[in-house]
Amino acid sequence: MESKIEEYDRNLQASGGGARIDWDREYFEDFYENRAGYITAYLGGEFGLSGSLEQVRLSVSDPAGGTVLLNTIRPDLSSGSWSGMYYTDYPVTADACPAPGYVFAGWEGETDSQESRIRIPVREGGISLRAVFREDS
Protein backbone atom coordinates (compact mmCIF):
# COMPACT_ATOMS: atom_id res chain seq x y z
CA MET A 1 0.00 0.00 0.00
CA GLU A 2 2.91 2.35 0.58
CA SER A 3 3.65 2.42 -3.13
CA LYS A 4 -0.02 3.09 -3.96
CA ILE A 5 -0.20 5.97 -1.47
CA GLU A 6 3.02 7.39 -2.92
CA GLU A 7 1.68 7.05 -6.48
CA TYR A 8 -1.62 8.72 -5.55
CA ASP A 9 0.22 11.54 -3.80
CA ARG A 10 2.51 12.10 -6.83
CA ASN A 11 -0.46 12.14 -9.21
CA LEU A 12 -2.34 14.56 -6.97
CA GLN A 13 0.68 16.87 -6.76
CA ALA A 14 1.16 16.74 -10.55
CA SER A 15 -2.48 17.65 -11.16
CA GLY A 16 -2.37 20.57 -8.75
CA GLY A 17 -4.73 18.90 -6.28
CA GLY A 18 -7.90 19.34 -8.30
CA ALA A 19 -11.06 18.83 -6.25
CA ARG A 20 -9.26 16.63 -3.70
CA ILE A 21 -8.46 19.30 -1.10
CA ASP A 22 -9.05 16.93 1.85
CA TRP A 23 -6.20 14.47 1.04
CA ASP A 24 -4.45 13.55 4.29
CA ARG A 25 -1.54 11.27 3.43
CA GLU A 26 -0.62 10.69 7.07
CA TYR A 27 -4.14 9.42 7.82
CA PHE A 28 -3.90 6.76 5.09
CA GLU A 29 -0.34 5.79 6.01
CA ASP A 30 -1.39 5.36 9.65
CA PHE A 31 -4.49 3.38 8.71
CA TYR A 32 -2.61 0.93 6.50
CA GLU A 33 0.22 0.56 9.00
CA ASN A 34 -2.28 -0.36 11.73
CA ARG A 35 -5.01 -2.07 9.67
CA ALA A 36 -4.34 -5.55 11.07
CA GLY A 37 -5.26 -4.36 14.56
CA TYR A 38 -8.45 -2.75 13.32
CA ILE A 39 -9.73 -5.75 11.40
CA THR A 40 -8.74 -8.48 13.87
CA ALA A 41 -10.58 -6.75 16.70
CA TYR A 42 -13.66 -6.45 14.48
CA LEU A 43 -13.47 -10.07 13.31
CA GLY A 44 -13.00 -11.36 16.84
CA GLY A 45 -16.22 -9.64 17.90
CA GLU A 46 -18.08 -10.67 14.75
CA PHE A 47 -17.25 -14.36 15.29
CA GLY A 48 -17.70 -14.31 19.07
CA LEU A 49 -14.06 -15.06 19.84
CA SER A 50 -13.17 -14.43 23.45
CA GLY A 51 -9.57 -15.62 23.44
CA SER A 52 -6.50 -13.53 22.84
CA LEU A 53 -4.71 -13.06 19.55
CA GLU A 54 -1.28 -14.69 19.75
CA GLN A 55 1.69 -15.26 17.47
CA VAL A 56 2.24 -18.62 15.79
CA ARG A 57 5.85 -18.96 14.63
CA LEU A 58 6.78 -21.61 12.07
CA SER A 59 10.22 -22.60 10.91
CA VAL A 60 11.85 -25.40 8.96
CA SER A 61 15.26 -26.96 9.45
CA ASP A 62 15.99 -26.60 5.73
CA PRO A 63 13.82 -24.50 3.39
CA ALA A 64 14.69 -26.87 0.52
CA GLY A 65 13.52 -29.83 2.62
CA GLY A 66 9.82 -29.11 2.53
CA THR A 67 6.92 -26.89 3.45
CA VAL A 68 4.21 -26.72 6.10
CA LEU A 69 0.47 -26.44 5.57
CA LEU A 70 -0.95 -24.44 8.49
CA ASN A 71 -4.71 -24.90 8.66
CA THR A 72 -5.54 -23.91 5.06
CA ILE A 73 -2.49 -21.82 4.11
CA ARG A 74 0.99 -22.71 2.96
CA PRO A 75 3.16 -19.94 4.48
CA ASP A 76 6.28 -18.79 2.64
CA LEU A 77 9.09 -20.55 4.49
CA SER A 78 11.74 -19.85 1.84
CA SER A 79 13.65 -17.74 4.38
CA GLY A 80 13.33 -20.53 6.95
CA SER A 81 10.63 -18.95 9.11
CA TRP A 82 7.21 -17.28 9.13
CA SER A 83 4.80 -15.94 11.75
CA GLY A 84 1.12 -15.07 11.89
CA MET A 85 -1.51 -14.15 14.45
CA TYR A 86 -4.15 -16.64 15.63
CA TYR A 87 -6.81 -16.64 18.33
CA THR A 88 -6.45 -18.92 21.34
CA ASP A 89 -10.06 -20.07 20.86
CA TYR A 90 -9.05 -22.72 18.34
CA PRO A 91 -6.03 -24.99 17.86
CA VAL A 92 -3.98 -24.88 14.68
CA THR A 93 -3.31 -27.89 12.46
CA ALA A 94 0.12 -28.20 10.89
CA ASP A 95 1.02 -30.68 8.15
CA ALA A 96 4.69 -31.21 7.30
CA CYS A 97 5.15 -31.81 3.56
CA PRO A 98 8.64 -33.01 2.62
CA ALA A 99 10.08 -32.10 -0.77
CA PRO A 100 11.23 -34.86 -3.15
CA GLY A 101 14.45 -36.36 -1.84
CA TYR A 102 13.65 -35.42 1.78
CA VAL A 103 11.82 -37.07 4.67
CA PHE A 104 10.04 -35.53 7.60
CA ALA A 105 11.99 -36.27 10.81
CA GLY A 106 9.70 -34.65 13.39
CA TRP A 107 8.51 -31.47 15.07
CA GLU A 108 10.41 -29.35 17.57
CA GLY A 109 9.05 -26.58 19.79
CA GLU A 110 5.59 -27.01 21.27
CA THR A 111 5.72 -30.73 20.60
CA ASP A 112 8.30 -33.37 19.81
CA SER A 113 5.89 -35.42 17.72
CA GLN A 114 7.06 -37.58 14.84
CA GLU A 115 3.60 -37.41 13.25
CA SER A 116 3.58 -35.29 10.10
CA ARG A 117 0.14 -33.87 10.98
CA ILE A 118 -0.34 -32.29 14.39
CA ARG A 119 -3.00 -30.23 16.09
CA ILE A 120 -1.71 -27.76 18.66
CA PRO A 121 -3.59 -25.34 20.92
CA VAL A 122 -2.57 -21.70 20.58
CA ARG A 123 -1.70 -20.48 24.06
CA GLU A 124 -1.13 -17.08 25.58
CA GLY A 125 2.36 -15.94 24.73
CA GLY A 126 2.20 -17.69 21.35
CA ILE A 127 3.66 -20.93 20.08
CA SER A 128 6.64 -22.00 17.99
CA LEU A 129 6.81 -25.03 15.72
CA ARG A 130 9.81 -26.22 13.74
CA ALA A 131 9.50 -28.90 11.07
CA VAL A 132 12.68 -30.94 10.72
CA PHE A 133 13.41 -32.34 7.27
CA ARG A 134 16.36 -34.58 6.42
CA GLU A 135 17.69 -35.74 3.10
CA ASP A 136 16.39 -39.22 2.23
CA SER A 137 19.23 -41.69 2.40
Summary of the structure (lengths in Angstrom):
residues: 137
radius of gyration: 20.8
end to end distance: 46.0
largest distance: 68.2
contacts: 340
relative contact order: 0.17
helix: 28%
strand: 36%
